[in-house]
């Protein structure tokens, strides 16, 4: 089973995972909006770094869910 298929399955079956996934997507959107700006203030730069760290943390958690699903369902 492909990772995308597992993610779709988890989004449909696990409310916590769905929340995590949606938060990750929202962070991605916020960062894309920040990237459109020609200049960021010092505060915005700090916020951008914080958002990137949070997004990475959520991405790692999503990968952990997928790994656990594969392990539990013997997917390779």
Secondary structure, DSSP 8 states (H G I E B T S, - for coil): --HHHHHHHHHHH-HHHHHHHHHHHHHHHHHHHHHH-S---HHHHHHHHHHHHHHHHHHHHHHHHHHHHHHHHT--
